[in-house]
């Protein structure tokens, strides 16, 4: 998703950007809820005790599909 944002020219990739910074940058996009779902899930899985589950995977998969259709 971040690579797609970069390749499209919408949000140039910067290694120092945090999930929170990306959340702010995607607020302008029509599919902002889908971006929020993916970024928040990434944050939860990497920095908390949130377990990965099938339902979480399905939510993320749906969000990714919404982004690609948009």
Phi, psi and omega in degrees: 000314180296322178295321178297318178299320179292310183299326180282348181084004182285317180219100178300136183286137175223123183303334183276352182291140177264168175303320180297321178294319177296321177303317178295321183289331183272359181300336182277349185274146179300328181263035185302326180296322179293316177298317179301315181302313182291316182291319179293320178297318178301315180299315181295316183290326182275328191238010176220187181267015180296124179278148173286137180224165179298318181295323177294318176301315181295322176297316180292320178298318178296318179298317180297320178296321178298319179296316182290334179279336187288000000 
